[in-house]
């Protein structure tokens, strides 16, 4: 396990998000974790979930 300084996360918004400044989330994916944050206030703590749990969530909201 690397305890030193980690690489910066590559946050991105969904391609479905517009540029109007509405309610958007940003996501950063690592090998084991998906991190989710509010795009309007990136200084707040983010949510971190396992990749398998994230995939289940996305399938659920997509209606699959």
mmCIF file of the N, C-alpha and C atoms, coordinates in Angstrom:
data_MODEL
# 
_entry.id   MODEL 
# 
loop_
_atom_site.group_PDB 
_atom_site.id 
_atom_site.type_symbol 
_atom_site.label_atom_id 
_atom_site.label_alt_id 
_atom_site.label_comp_id 
_atom_site.label_asym_id 
_atom_site.label_entity_id 
_atom_site.label_seq_id 
_atom_site.pdbx_PDB_ins_code 
_atom_site.Cartn_x 
_atom_site.Cartn_y 
_atom_site.Cartn_z 
_atom_site.occupancy 
_atom_site.B_iso_or_equiv 
_atom_site.pdbx_formal_charge 
_atom_site.auth_seq_id 
_atom_site.auth_comp_id 
_atom_site.auth_asym_id 
_atom_site.auth_atom_id 
_atom_site.pdbx_PDB_model_num 
ATOM 1   N N  . UNK A 1 1  ? 0.841   -1.173 0.000   1.00 0.00 ? 1  UNK A N  1 
ATOM 2   C CA . UNK A 1 1  ? 0.000   0.000  0.000   1.00 0.00 ? 1  UNK A CA 1 
ATOM 3   C C  . UNK A 1 1  ? 0.890   1.241  0.000   1.00 0.00 ? 1  UNK A C  1 
ATOM 4   N N  . UNK A 1 2  ? 0.555   2.213  -0.819  1.00 0.00 ? 2  UNK A N  1 
ATOM 5   C CA . UNK A 1 2  ? 1.305   3.451  -0.898  1.00 0.00 ? 2  UNK A CA 1 
ATOM 6   C C  . UNK A 1 2  ? 0.757   4.436  0.120   1.00 0.00 ? 2  UNK A C  1 
ATOM 7   N N  . UNK A 1 3  ? 1.588   4.795  1.105   1.00 0.00 ? 3  UNK A N  1 
ATOM 8   C CA . UNK A 1 3  ? 1.135   5.716  2.140   1.00 0.00 ? 3  UNK A CA 1 
ATOM 9   C C  . UNK A 1 3  ? 1.581   7.136  1.840   1.00 0.00 ? 3  UNK A C  1 
ATOM 10  N N  . UNK A 1 4  ? 2.449   7.315  0.870   1.00 0.00 ? 4  UNK A N  1 
ATOM 11  C CA . UNK A 1 4  ? 2.936   8.644  0.505   1.00 0.00 ? 4  UNK A CA 1 
ATOM 12  C C  . UNK A 1 4  ? 1.875   9.463  -0.197  1.00 0.00 ? 4  UNK A C  1 
ATOM 13  N N  . UNK A 1 5  ? 2.301   10.549 -0.769  1.00 0.00 ? 5  UNK A N  1 
ATOM 14  C CA . UNK A 1 5  ? 1.386   11.456 -1.480  1.00 0.00 ? 5  UNK A CA 1 
ATOM 15  C C  . UNK A 1 5  ? 0.831   10.762 -2.722  1.00 0.00 ? 5  UNK A C  1 
ATOM 16  N N  . UNK A 1 6  ? -0.462  10.793 -2.871  1.00 0.00 ? 6  UNK A N  1 
ATOM 17  C CA . UNK A 1 6  ? -1.087  10.135 -4.017  1.00 0.00 ? 6  UNK A CA 1 
ATOM 18  C C  . UNK A 1 6  ? -1.203  11.097 -5.194  1.00 0.00 ? 6  UNK A C  1 
ATOM 19  N N  . UNK A 1 7  ? -1.380  10.516 -6.365  1.00 0.00 ? 7  UNK A N  1 
ATOM 20  C CA . UNK A 1 7  ? -1.533  11.312 -7.582  1.00 0.00 ? 7  UNK A CA 1 
ATOM 21  C C  . UNK A 1 7  ? -2.869  12.046 -7.538  1.00 0.00 ? 7  UNK A C  1 
ATOM 22  N N  . UNK A 1 8  ? -2.956  13.213 -8.176  1.00 0.00 ? 8  UNK A N  1 
ATOM 23  C CA . UNK A 1 8  ? -4.236  13.934 -8.213  1.00 0.00 ? 8  UNK A CA 1 
ATOM 24  C C  . UNK A 1 8  ? -5.297  13.120 -8.956  1.00 0.00 ? 8  UNK A C  1 
ATOM 25  N N  . UNK A 1 9  ? -6.518  13.272 -8.526  1.00 0.00 ? 9  UNK A N  1 
ATOM 26  C CA . UNK A 1 9  ? -7.622  12.543 -9.154  1.00 0.00 ? 9  UNK A CA 1 
ATOM 27  C C  . UNK A 1 9  ? -8.051  13.239 -10.438 1.00 0.00 ? 9  UNK A C  1 
ATOM 28  N N  . UNK A 1 10 ? -8.475  12.461 -11.400 1.00 0.00 ? 10 UNK A N  1 
ATOM 29  C CA . UNK A 1 10 ? -8.971  13.000 -12.658 1.00 0.00 ? 10 UNK A CA 1 
ATOM 30  C C  . UNK A 1 10 ? -10.493 13.115 -12.624 1.00 0.00 ? 10 UNK A C  1 
ATOM 31  N N  . UNK A 1 11 ? -11.000 14.207 -12.096 1.00 0.00 ? 11 UNK A N  1 
ATOM 32  C CA . UNK A 1 11 ? -12.444 14.425 -11.975 1.00 0.00 ? 11 UNK A CA 1 
ATOM 33  C C  . UNK A 1 11 ? -13.036 14.763 -13.332 1.00 0.00 ? 11 UNK A C  1 
ATOM 34  N N  . UNK A 1 12 ? -14.255 14.239 -13.595 1.00 0.00 ? 12 UNK A N  1 
ATOM 35  C CA . UNK A 1 12 ? -14.954 14.585 -14.831 1.00 0.00 ? 12 UNK A CA 1 
ATOM 36  C C  . UNK A 1 12 ? -16.454 14.613 -14.593 1.00 0.00 ? 12 UNK A C  1 
ATOM 37  N N  . UNK A 1 13 ? -17.138 15.411 -15.416 1.00 0.00 ? 13 UNK A N  1 
ATOM 38  C CA . UNK A 1 13 ? -18.605 15.476 -15.382 1.00 0.00 ? 13 UNK A CA 1 
ATOM 39  C C  . UNK A 1 13 ? -19.154 14.587 -16.482 1.00 0.00 ? 13 UNK A C  1 
ATOM 40  N N  . UNK A 1 14 ? -20.366 14.156 -16.295 1.00 0.00 ? 14 UNK A N  1 
ATOM 41  C CA . UNK A 1 14 ? -21.037 13.339 -17.295 1.00 0.00 ? 14 UNK A CA 1 
ATOM 42  C C  . UNK A 1 14 ? -21.166 14.108 -18.602 1.00 0.00 ? 14 UNK A C  1 
ATOM 43  N N  . UNK A 1 15 ? -21.127 13.381 -19.706 1.00 0.00 ? 15 UNK A N  1 
ATOM 44  C CA . UNK A 1 15 ? -21.345 14.005 -21.007 1.00 0.00 ? 15 UNK A CA 1 
ATOM 45  C C  . UNK A 1 15 ? -22.788 14.502 -21.136 1.00 0.00 ? 15 UNK A C  1 
ATOM 46  N N  . UNK A 1 16 ? -23.666 14.050 -20.254 1.00 0.00 ? 16 UNK A N  1 
ATOM 47  C CA . UNK A 1 16 ? -25.053 14.516 -20.251 1.00 0.00 ? 16 UNK A CA 1 
ATOM 48  C C  . UNK A 1 16 ? -25.203 15.842 -19.515 1.00 0.00 ? 16 UNK A C  1 
ATOM 49  N N  . UNK A 1 17 ? -24.177 16.276 -18.777 1.00 0.00 ? 17 UNK A N  1 
ATOM 50  C CA . UNK A 1 17 ? -24.234 17.540 -18.050 1.00 0.00 ? 17 UNK A CA 1 
ATOM 51  C C  . UNK A 1 17 ? -24.009 18.687 -19.021 1.00 0.00 ? 17 UNK A C  1 
ATOM 52  N N  . UNK A 1 18 ? -24.801 19.705 -18.885 1.00 0.00 ? 18 UNK A N  1 
ATOM 53  C CA . UNK A 1 18 ? -24.635 20.885 -19.725 1.00 0.00 ? 18 UNK A CA 1 
ATOM 54  C C  . UNK A 1 18 ? -23.690 21.877 -19.087 1.00 0.00 ? 18 UNK A C  1 
ATOM 55  N N  . UNK A 1 19 ? -23.518 23.021 -19.709 1.00 0.00 ? 19 UNK A N  1 
ATOM 56  C CA . UNK A 1 19 ? -22.656 24.080 -19.185 1.00 0.00 ? 19 UNK A CA 1 
ATOM 57  C C  . UNK A 1 19 ? -23.455 25.173 -18.489 1.00 0.00 ? 19 UNK A C  1 
ATOM 58  N N  . UNK A 1 20 ? -24.717 24.890 -18.160 1.00 0.00 ? 20 UNK A N  1 
ATOM 59  C CA . UNK A 1 20 ? -25.583 25.896 -17.560 1.00 0.00 ? 20 UNK A CA 1 
ATOM 60  C C  . UNK A 1 20 ? -25.292 26.131 -16.093 1.00 0.00 ? 20 UNK A C  1 
ATOM 61  N N  . UNK A 1 21 ? -24.473 25.285 -15.450 1.00 0.00 ? 21 UNK A N  1 
ATOM 62  C CA . UNK A 1 21 ? -24.166 25.456 -14.035 1.00 0.00 ? 21 UNK A CA 1 
ATOM 63  C C  . UNK A 1 21 ? -25.222 24.882 -13.117 1.00 0.00 ? 21 UNK A C  1 
ATOM 64  N N  . UNK A 1 22 ? -25.985 23.923 -13.580 1.00 0.00 ? 22 UNK A N  1 
ATOM 65  C CA . UNK A 1 22 ? -27.019 23.299 -12.756 1.00 0.00 ? 22 UNK A CA 1 
ATOM 66  C C  . UNK A 1 22 ? -26.443 22.295 -11.784 1.00 0.00 ? 22 UNK A C  1 
ATOM 67  N N  . UNK A 1 23 ? -27.301 21.428 -11.309 1.00 0.00 ? 23 UNK A N  1 
ATOM 68  C CA . UNK A 1 23 ? -26.888 20.415 -10.345 1.00 0.00 ? 23 UNK A CA 1 
ATOM 69  C C  . UNK A 1 23 ? -26.134 19.303 -11.058 1.00 0.00 ? 23 UNK A C  1 
ATOM 70  N N  . UNK A 1 24 ? -24.837 19.298 -10.914 1.00 0.00 ? 24 UNK A N  1 
ATOM 71  C CA . UNK A 1 24 ? -23.996 18.279 -11.542 1.00 0.00 ? 24 UNK A CA 1 
ATOM 72  C C  . UNK A 1 24 ? -23.121 17.621 -10.493 1.00 0.00 ? 24 UNK A C  1 
ATOM 73  N N  . UNK A 1 25 ? -22.742 16.426 -10.783 1.00 0.00 ? 25 UNK A N  1 
ATOM 74  C CA . UNK A 1 25 ? -21.739 15.772 -9.972  1.00 0.00 ? 25 UNK A CA 1 
ATOM 75  C C  . UNK A 1 25 ? -20.509 15.524 -10.830 1.00 0.00 ? 25 UNK A C  1 
ATOM 76  N N  . UNK A 1 26 ? -19.400 15.375 -10.175 1.00 0.00 ? 26 UNK A N  1 
ATOM 77  C CA . UNK A 1 26 ? -18.165 14.988 -10.844 1.00 0.00 ? 26 UNK A CA 1 
ATOM 78  C C  . UNK A 1 26 ? -17.741 13.647 -10.273 1.00 0.00 ? 26 UNK A C  1 
ATOM 79  N N  . UNK A 1 27 ? -17.090 12.856 -11.085 1.00 0.00 ? 27 UNK A N  1 
ATOM 80  C CA . UNK A 1 27 ? -16.688 11.511 -10.704 1.00 0.00 ? 27 UNK A CA 1 
ATOM 81  C C  . UNK A 1 27 ? -15.197 11.354 -10.996 1.00 0.00 ? 27 UNK A C  1 
ATOM 82  N N  . UNK A 1 28 ? -14.498 10.668 -10.107 1.00 0.00 ? 28 UNK A N  1 
ATOM 83  C CA . UNK A 1 28 ? -13.093 10.301 -10.319 1.00 0.00 ? 28 UNK A CA 1 
ATOM 84  C C  . UNK A 1 28 ? -12.987 8.798  -10.043 1.00 0.00 ? 28 UNK A C  1 
ATOM 85  N N  . UNK A 1 29 ? -12.441 8.073  -11.001 1.00 0.00 ? 29 UNK A N  1 
ATOM 86  C CA . UNK A 1 29 ? -12.356 6.618  -10.892 1.00 0.00 ? 29 UNK A CA 1 
ATOM 87  C C  . UNK A 1 29 ? -10.904 6.209  -10.674 1.00 0.00 ? 29 UNK A C  1 
ATOM 88  N N  . UNK A 1 30 ? -10.682 5.373  -9.674  1.00 0.00 ? 30 UNK A N  1 
ATOM 89  C CA . UNK A 1 30 ? -9.363  4.790  -9.435  1.00 0.00 ? 30 UNK A CA 1 
ATOM 90  C C  . UNK A 1 30 ? -9.490  3.278  -9.619  1.00 0.00 ? 30 UNK A C  1 
ATOM 91  N N  . UNK A 1 31 ? -8.434  2.559  -9.336  1.00 0.00 ? 31 UNK A N  1 
ATOM 92  C CA . UNK A 1 31 ? -8.458  1.108  -9.523  1.00 0.00 ? 31 UNK A CA 1 
ATOM 93  C C  . UNK A 1 31 ? -9.560  0.418  -8.728  1.00 0.00 ? 31 UNK A C  1 
ATOM 94  N N  . UNK A 1 32 ? -9.833  0.889  -7.510  1.00 0.00 ? 32 UNK A N  1 
ATOM 95  C CA . UNK A 1 32 ? -10.782 0.200  -6.642  1.00 0.00 ? 32 UNK A CA 1 
ATOM 96  C C  . UNK A 1 32 ? -11.952 1.057  -6.177  1.00 0.00 ? 32 UNK A C  1 
ATOM 97  N N  . UNK A 1 33 ? -11.844 2.355  -6.312  1.00 0.00 ? 33 UNK A N  1 
ATOM 98  C CA . UNK A 1 33 ? -12.833 3.269  -5.737  1.00 0.00 ? 33 UNK A CA 1 
ATOM 99  C C  . UNK A 1 33 ? -13.343 4.246  -6.791  1.00 0.00 ? 33 UNK A C  1 
ATOM 100 N N  . UNK A 1 34 ? -14.631 4.581  -6.671  1.00 0.00 ? 34 UNK A N  1 
ATOM 101 C CA . UNK A 1 34 ? -15.221 5.664  -7.460  1.00 0.00 ? 34 UNK A CA 1 
ATOM 102 C C  . UNK A 1 34 ? -15.567 6.770  -6.468  1.00 0.00 ? 34 UNK A C  1 
ATOM 103 N N  . UNK A 1 35 ? -15.065 7.953  -6.744  1.00 0.00 ? 35 UNK A N  1 
ATOM 104 C CA . UNK A 1 35 ? -15.324 9.097  -5.867  1.00 0.00 ? 35 UNK A CA 1 
ATOM 105 C C  . UNK A 1 35 ? -16.291 10.045 -6.574  1.00 0.00 ? 35 UNK A C  1 
ATOM 106 N N  . UNK A 1 36 ? -17.217 10.592 -5.790  1.00 0.00 ? 36 UNK A N  1 
ATOM 107 C CA . UNK A 1 36 ? -18.272 11.449 -6.333  1.00 0.00 ? 36 UNK A CA 1 
ATOM 108 C C  . UNK A 1 36 ? -18.306 12.728 -5.509  1.00 0.00 ? 36 UNK A C  1 
ATOM 109 N N  . UNK A 1 37 ? -18.381 13.873 -6.214  1.00 0.00 ? 37 UNK A N  1 
ATOM 110 C CA . UNK A 1 37 ? -18.454 15.152 -5.501  1.00 0.00 ? 37 UNK A CA 1 
ATOM 111 C C  . UNK A 1 37 ? -19.402 16.103 -6.209  1.00 0.00 ? 37 UNK A C  1 
ATOM 112 N N  . UNK A 1 38 ? -19.801 17.145 -5.495  1.00 0.00 ? 38 UNK A N  1 
ATOM 113 C CA . UNK A 1 38 ? -20.661 18.208 -6.018  1.00 0.00 ? 38 UNK A CA 1 
ATOM 114 C C  . UNK A 1 38 ? -19.795 19.146 -6.858  1.00 0.00 ? 38 UNK A C  1 
ATOM 115 N N  . UNK A 1 39 ? -20.140 19.323 -8.112  1.00 0.00 ? 39 UNK A N  1 
ATOM 116 C CA . UNK A 1 39 ? -19.321 20.161 -9.000  1.00 0.00 ? 39 UNK A CA 1 
ATOM 117 C C  . UNK A 1 39 ? -19.371 21.639 -8.624  1.00 0.00 ? 39 UNK A C  1 
ATOM 118 N N  . UNK A 1 40 ? -20.387 22.050 -7.867  1.00 0.00 ? 40 UNK A N  1 
ATOM 119 C CA . UNK A 1 40 ? -20.503 23.454 -7.478  1.00 0.00 ? 40 UNK A CA 1 
ATOM 120 C C  . UNK A 1 40 ? -19.658 23.796 -6.263  1.00 0.00 ? 40 UNK A C  1 
ATOM 121 N N  . UNK A 1 41 ? -19.290 22.795 -5.462  1.00 0.00 ? 41 UNK A N  1 
ATOM 122 C CA . UNK A 1 41 ? -18.494 23.033 -4.258  1.00 0.00 ? 41 UNK A CA 1 
ATOM 123 C C  . UNK A 1 41 ? -17.511 21.884 -4.075  1.00 0.00 ? 41 UNK A C  1 
ATOM 124 N N  . UNK A 1 42 ? -16.413 21.961 -4.804  1.00 0.00 ? 42 UNK A N  1 
ATOM 125 C CA . UNK A 1 42 ? -15.444 20.865 -4.813  1.00 0.00 ? 42 UNK A CA 1 
ATOM 126 C C  . UNK A 1 42 ? -14.609 20.812 -3.533  1.00 0.00 ? 42 UNK A C  1 
ATOM 127 N N  . UNK A 1 43 ? -14.767 21.793 -2.629  1.00 0.00 ? 43 UNK A N  1 
ATOM 128 C CA . UNK A 1 43 ? -14.022 21.774 -1.374  1.00 0.00 ? 43 UNK A CA 1 
ATOM 129 C C  . UNK A 1 43 ? -14.693 20.898 -0.320  1.00 0.00 ? 43 UNK A C  1 
ATOM 130 N N  . UNK A 1 44 ? -15.946 20.549 -0.531  1.00 0.00 ? 44 UNK A N  1 
ATOM 131 C CA . UNK A 1 44 ? -16.646 19.694 0.430   1.00 0.00 ? 44 UNK A CA 1 
ATOM 132 C C  . UNK A 1 44 ? -16.140 18.260 0.306   1.00 0.00 ? 44 UNK A C  1 
ATOM 133 N N  . UNK A 1 45 ? -16.310 17.474 1.348   1.00 0.00 ? 45 UNK A N  1 
ATOM 134 C CA . UNK A 1 45 ? -15.902 16.066 1.271   1.00 0.00 ? 45 UNK A CA 1 
ATOM 135 C C  . UNK A 1 45 ? -16.658 15.338 0.162   1.00 0.00 ? 45 UNK A C  1 
ATOM 136 N N  . UNK A 1 46 ? -16.008 14.344 -0.405  1.00 0.00 ? 46 UNK A N  1 
ATOM 137 C CA . UNK A 1 46 ? -16.645 13.568 -1.472  1.00 0.00 ? 46 UNK A CA 1 
ATOM 138 C C  . UNK A 1 46 ? -17.067 12.194 -0.957  1.00 0.00 ? 46 UNK A C  1 
ATOM 139 N N  . UNK A 1 47 ? -17.919 11.557 -1.708  1.00 0.00 ? 47 UNK A N  1 
ATOM 140 C CA . UNK A 1 47 ? -18.387 10.206 -1.422  1.00 0.00 ? 47 UNK A CA 1 
ATOM 141 C C  . UNK A 1 47 ? -17.451 9.235  -2.128  1.00 0.00 ? 47 UNK A C  1 
ATOM 142 N N  . UNK A 1 48 ? -17.080 8.152  -1.458  1.00 0.00 ? 48 UNK A N  1 
ATOM 143 C CA . UNK A 1 48 ? -16.234 7.129  -2.064  1.00 0.00 ? 48 UNK A CA 1 
ATOM 144 C C  . UNK A 1 48 ? -16.935 5.781  -1.938  1.00 0.00 ? 48 UNK A C  1 
ATOM 145 N N  . UNK A 1 49 ? -17.103 5.096  -3.056  1.00 0.00 ? 49 UNK A N  1 
ATOM 146 C CA . UNK A 1 49 ? -17.741 3.779  -3.073  1.00 0.00 ? 49 UNK A CA 1 
ATOM 147 C C  . UNK A 1 49 ? -16.895 2.820  -3.910  1.00 0.00 ? 49 UNK A C  1 
ATOM 148 N N  . UNK A 1 50 ? -17.068 1.544  -3.652  1.00 0.00 ? 50 UNK A N  1 
ATOM 149 C CA . UNK A 1 50 ? -16.365 0.545  -4.442  1.00 0.00 ? 50 UNK A CA 1 
ATOM 150 C C  . UNK A 1 50 ? -16.879 0.531  -5.881  1.00 0.00 ? 50 UNK A C  1 
ATOM 151 N N  . UNK A 1 51 ? -16.032 0.096  -6.798  1.00 0.00 ? 51 UNK A N  1 
ATOM 152 C CA . UNK A 1 51 ? -16.412 0.092  -8.216  1.00 0.00 ? 51 UNK A CA 1 
ATOM 153 C C  . UNK A 1 51 ? -17.616 -0.815 -8.481  1.00 0.00 ? 51 UNK A C  1 
ATOM 154 N N  . UNK A 1 52 ? -17.684 -1.965 -7.839  1.00 0.00 ? 52 UNK A N  1 
ATOM 155 C CA . UNK A 1 52 ? -18.822 -2.872 -8.050  1.00 0.00 ? 52 UNK A CA 1 
ATOM 156 C C  . UNK A 1 52 ? -20.114 -2.233 -7.553  1.00 0.00 ? 52 UNK A C  1 
ATOM 157 N N  . UNK A 1 53 ? -20.051 -1.568 -6.400  1.00 0.00 ? 53 UNK A N  1 
ATOM 158 C CA . UNK A 1 53 ? -21.243 -0.881 -5.882  1.00 0.00 ? 53 UNK A CA 1 
ATOM 159 C C  . UNK A 1 53 ? -21.662 0.261  -6.796  1.00 0.00 ? 53 UNK A C  1 
ATOM 160 N N  . UNK A 1 54 ? -20.699 0.992  -7.338  1.00 0.00 ? 54 UNK A N  1 
ATOM 161 C CA . UNK A 1 54 ? -21.009 2.073  -8.279  1.00 0.00 ? 54 UNK A CA 1 
ATOM 162 C C  . UNK A 1 54 ? -21.690 1.513  -9.529  1.00 0.00 ? 54 UNK A C  1 
ATOM 163 N N  . UNK A 1 55 ? -21.181 0.408  -10.038 1.00 0.00 ? 55 UNK A N  1 
ATOM 164 C CA . UNK A 1 55 ? -21.768 -0.203 -11.234 1.00 0.00 ? 55 UNK A CA 1 
ATOM 165 C C  . UNK A 1 55 ? -23.214 -0.629 -10.958 1.00 0.00 ? 55 UNK A C  1 
ATOM 166 N N  . UNK A 1 56 ? -23.472 -1.192 -9.772  1.00 0.00 ? 56 UNK A N  1 
ATOM 167 C CA . UNK A 1 56 ? -24.855 -1.572 -9.410  1.00 0.00 ? 56 UNK A CA 1 
ATOM 168 C C  . UNK A 1 56 ? -25.746 -0.337 -9.344  1.00 0.00 ? 56 UNK A C  1 
ATOM 169 N N  . UNK A 1 57 ? -25.239 0.750  -8.756  1.00 0.00 ? 57 UNK A N  1 
ATOM 170 C CA . UNK A 1 57 ? -26.009 1.989  -8.669  1.00 0.00 ? 57 UNK A CA 1 
ATOM 171 C C  . UNK A 1 57 ? -26.349 2.531  -10.058 1.00 0.00 ? 57 UNK A C  1 
ATOM 172 N N  . UNK A 1 58 ? -25.365 2.568  -10.936 1.00 0.00 ? 58 UNK A N  1 
ATOM 173 C CA . UNK A 1 58 ? -25.596 3.082  -12.292 1.00 0.00 ? 58 UNK A CA 1 
ATOM 174 C C  . UNK A 1 58 ? -26.610 2.216  -13.033 1.00 0.00 ? 58 UNK A C  1 
ATOM 175 N N  . UNK A 1 59 ? -26.508 0.895  -12.913 1.00 0.00 ? 59 UNK A N  1 
ATOM 176 C CA . UNK A 1 59 ? -27.496 0.018  -13.542 1.00 0.00 ? 59 UNK A CA 1 
ATOM 177 C C  . UNK A 1 59 ? -28.890 0.270  -12.984 1.00 0.00 ? 59 UNK A C  1 
ATOM 178 N N  . UNK A 1 60 ? -28.989 0.495  -11.675 1.00 0.00 ? 60 UNK A N  1 
ATOM 179 C CA . UNK A 1 60 ? -30.289 0.747  -11.045 1.00 0.00 ? 60 UNK A CA 1 
ATOM 180 C C  . UNK A 1 60 ? -30.918 2.036  -11.576 1.00 0.00 ? 60 UNK A C  1 
ATOM 181 N N  . UNK A 1 61 ? -30.151 3.135  -11.584 1.00 0.00 ? 61 UNK A N  1 
ATOM 182 C CA . UNK A 1 61 ? -30.731 4.405  -12.027 1.00 0.00 ? 61 UNK A CA 1 
ATOM 183 C C  . UNK A 1 61 ? -30.982 4.409  -13.523 1.00 0.00 ? 61 UNK A C  1 
ATOM 184 N N  . UNK A 1 62 ? -30.275 3.558  -14.266 1.00 0.00 ? 62 UNK A N  1 
ATOM 185 C CA . UNK A 1 62 ? -30.525 3.460  -15.710 1.00 0.00 ? 62 UNK A CA 1 
ATOM 186 C C  . UNK A 1 62 ? -31.752 2.607  -16.006 1.00 0.00 ? 62 UNK A C  1 
ATOM 187 N N  . UNK A 1 63 ? -32.266 1.946  -14.973 1.00 0.00 ? 63 UNK A N  1 
ATOM 188 C CA . UNK A 1 63 ? -33.479 1.146  -15.152 1.00 0.00 ? 63 UNK A CA 1 
ATOM 189 C C  . UNK A 1 63 ? -33.225 -0.267 -15.621 1.00 0.00 ? 63 UNK A C  1 
ATOM 190 N N  . UNK A 1 64 ? -31.993 -0.740 -15.524 1.00 0.00 ? 64 UNK A N  1 
ATOM 191 C CA . UNK A 1 64 ? -31.669 -2.115 -15.927 1.00 0.00 ? 64 UNK A CA 1 
ATOM 192 C C  . UNK A 1 64 ? -31.912 -3.082 -14.788 1.00 0.00 ? 64 UNK A C  1 
# 
